[in-house]
Amino acid sequence: MTVPETLVDEHHEPLSDKCESHLDENRNWPTHGTYEYTSYYHSRREIVPFTDFIAMDKEFDFVVIGAGPIGAALAFKLATDNPTSRVLVVEKNWAEPDRIVGELMQPGGCQAIEQLGLQNVFSDISAVPVHGYYISYRGRQLHVPYMHDANGQLRGVSFHHGRLVMNLRAACKAQSNVVCVEGSVTELLGQMDNNRFTAVRGVRVGPQRIQADGSDECIDVCSRKLTFVCDGITSQFRKQLNERPVELISHFCGLVLEHEPVSSDTYFDGPTGTTSHVSRPTDTAGNPLPMPHNGNVMLDGVGPVLLYQMSERETRVLADIPGPFLPSESNGQLRETLRTSLSHAAPKHLYPALHAALMRALDDSRRIRCIGSKFIPATANNIDGAVWIGDALNVRHPLTGGGMTVGLWDVVILTDLLRTHDAANSQQVQRVKAQWQWRRRPRALVVNVLSVALHALFAAETKELGLLREACFEYLAKGSHYTMQPSGFLSGLLPSPMLLIFHFFSVAFLAVYLRVSDES
């Protein structure tokens, strides 16, 4: 496994860069503190190779397929809630993953992390607090802060995706009743009717890399209580639950800006460290973001362009290209499209440093990393003995950064219900799944609908949707509940579908007013 030099040393020292600790004004931010499982971050002592797993006991109480952020958090919670139960986690590769999405946790997701007992998981990975959104549209700027509670403004966190996953996996590896296997789940095992599972009783596990001719030795594992399918957006077992074809909505293309950190007092005021003003830096070596420690959304490109920090020295750029087809990189069309989009999103006369940094990052990148954006609705699960959760169940457009928030709250709700029910009793488990689907629905519905609707709005090319986009910006600029309640939807803090409908119609009425009054 390759670990960045700034993360760890051979003695498992804390992962954070100590020379940057002065940059955070408020010591109560979730990125401070010591993570109790740091020593397990890149330890492989707890990981069982498939060849060694062959000789082990094959009966477990719970089986978790996949150790991404949702699978790892779920396995940890199952192990701590059921200390006498055996939990198996099967993951193809326990090395640090490298993705270009899943790098921003909304405040709602941070609340779920606390509910799971993992409140220190953002420590020691150079994570950055996030206060809200900075939005740029047609030369106008808008700050949409996150909501407040009795203790002050709530915050999100941005980070390197792989580092957070490794911290979550470290918590799993630290539990004595968790068995972490490096291998592949090739099949679900159980009862079938007309080629459809009616009950899952275990899984078939093979080596890390499966041969195409099927010659690998595989072993059957029994799950006495439940099997959890958490193998992510590319789940090979989703078809057992949902056979509908999946269409691409758009593609996100990722770049990284490298820059020097800034001190807190340059951008933040007061004891809570909240952002108080917008900056337009001209120094190309410094942080080029108009509003550091926020999600920066630029709406004037080919599609929306998102920028957020992964650390004090690195910023992720995600440029959306609408539609199911991606321009070719081999003939230069992709780079030309990105150059046009980034130039329009951050014009040189408004954002000199950011424009220069974006062009430099595009020119210096040898390969443009892209990921397809999909929408997959959740499907009711009547298969006994199995639960689909996370992106294996439900996928939304990554524009609003709500995927992990929905997935982690799914874990919170499900494990809370399982604590008061017998997971070995199929009738009780069916009641649990029905209650879970009902309780997860409001937050999932708000986040899912908002992600798809906002992408359709911000990537629109028609005159009618352009008018709605104008109305949306004007609506958010009104302040008060016109700003803060939509902020609650985005952040996963306000799971109210009826309130979302009210604001949707309010924006539509404002669009009509702008059209009639000719103010658009």
C-alpha positions, 0 to 999 in steps of 0.5 A, a space after each residue: 500500500 502506498 501512503 502519502 509521506 505527509 500522512 504517516 511515518 513508520 511508527 504510526 505517528 498522527 497523520 495531520 501536518 503539525 505545522 498547519 495546526 495554527 491555521 484553524 481558529 476554533 479548536 472545537 472543529 471536528 478536524 481537531 483531536 486525536 483519533 483513537 484508532 490511528 495506529 490501525 490506519 495502515 496496519 495489515 496485521 488484522 487483514 486476513 488473506 484469502 489463502 489464510 481464510 480458507 482454514 478459518 471457521 466459515 460461520 458468522 452472525 453478520 456478513 458485510 460485503 464491501 469496506 467503503 465508507 458505509 460498509 466500514 461504518 456499518 461493520 464497526 457499529 454492528 461489532 460494538 452493538 453486538 460484542 458477542 457476535 462475529 462480523 465478517 467484512 470482505 473487501 477486494 482491496 484494503 489499500 487506500 482508495 483513490 477517488 475524485 468524489 466522496 470528499 465532502 461530508 455535509 453537516 448532516 453526515 457529521 451528525 450521523 458519524 457522531 451517532 455511530 460513535 466515530 466523532 473523531 474520525 476526521 482527525 489526523 487526516 488533514 481535513 478542513 472544516 466547511 461552513 457553507 457554499 459560495 455561489 457565483 453566477 453571472 458576475 454576482 456572488 452569494 454566500 449560503 451558510 450552514 444552519 445553526 443549532 444551540 451551540 452555533 453554526 453547524 459545519 461540514 468537513 472536506 478531506 481526501 476520500 481515501 484517508 477518511 475510508 482508511 480511518 473508518 477501516 481502522 475502527 473496524 480492524 480494532 474490533 476483536 469480533 470483526 474478521 477483515 478478509 481481502 477477497 471477492 464475494 462472487 455470489 450470494 447463497 440462498 433460496 431462489 425462485 424463478 432466478 430471483 432470490 427469496 432468501 440469502 443465507 450466506 456468500 461465496 468468497 474467492 480470491 482478490 482477483 477472479 479468473 475469467 474461466 472460473 478456475 479459482 477455488 472459492 469457499 462458502 460462508 454462512 451468515 446466521 443473521 444478516 448479509 449486508 450488500 455495501 459494494 458501492 455504486 458499481 454493485 454487482 448484486 444490485 440487479 437482484 434488487 433492481 433490474 432497471 437499466 441505469 442511465 448516465 446523467 453527466 460526467 464529473 471531471 476532476 483536477 487538483 489545485 496545489 497552493 500554499 495555506 492561508 492563516 485563519 485571520 485572513 478569511 475568518 473572524 470571531 470565536 466560531 471561525 465563520 467566514 465573514 467576507 469574500 476574497 478575490 486573491 491575485 497571488 497564484 501561489 496562495 489559496 485561489 478560492 474566492 471563499 476558502 473553507 466553503 464549497 465554491 460553486 461556479 455556475 457559468 461553465 458548460 455545467 456547474 464547477 465545484 471547488 472544495 479543499 481536501 486539505 489546507 494545501 490542496 483543492 479539488 475541482 469537479 467540472 460537470 459535463 452534462 449528458 451521457 456522452 463524454 467528449 474524447 480525450 484522445 483528440 483533445 475535445 475533452 480538454 477543450 471543453 473543460 478549458 471553455 467551461 473553466 474559463 467561463 466559470 472563473 473568468 480572468 477579470 473576476 478571479 485572476 488567481 483562480 483562473 490561472 490556477 485552473 488553466 495551469 492544472 488543466 495543462 499540467 494534468 497528464 490524464 483527466 480523471 472522470 466519473 459518470 453521474 447516475 440516479 438510482 432510486 431505492 427499491 423495496 427489499 423483500 429478500 429475507 436475510 439480506 439488506 442493500 445499503 449505501 450506493 448499492 441501494 440508492 445513488 443520486 447525482 454527486 452535485 450536492 455532496 449528499 451521498 455519504 450523508 444519506 448512507 450514514 444515516 441509513 446505517 444509524 437508523 438500521 442499527 438502532 432498529 436492530 438493537 431492539 429486534 432479533 436479527 435471527 428472526 426473519 419476521 422481526 427483520 422484515 418489520 425492521 426493514 419496513 420501518 427502516 425504509 419508512 424512516 430513511 425516506 424523508 432525508 433520502 427523498 430531499 437529498 435525492 430530489 434536490 441533487 437531480 433537480 439542481 443539476 438539471 437547473 444548473 446545467 440547463 440550456 433552455 430559456 425556460 430553465 435559465 429563467 428558473 436558474 435566475 429565480 433560484 439565485 434571486 431566491 437564495 439571495 433574499 436571506 432569512 428562511 429563503 436562504 437557511 432552509 434551502 441550506 438545510 436541505 443541501 446539508 442533510 439537516 432538514 429532512 422535510 419533503 413538504 417544506 422542499 415542495 413549498 420552496 420549489 413552488 416559491 421559486 417557480 412563482 418567483 420565476 413567473 414574477 421575474 418573467 412578467 415584470 421583465 426583471 430577468 
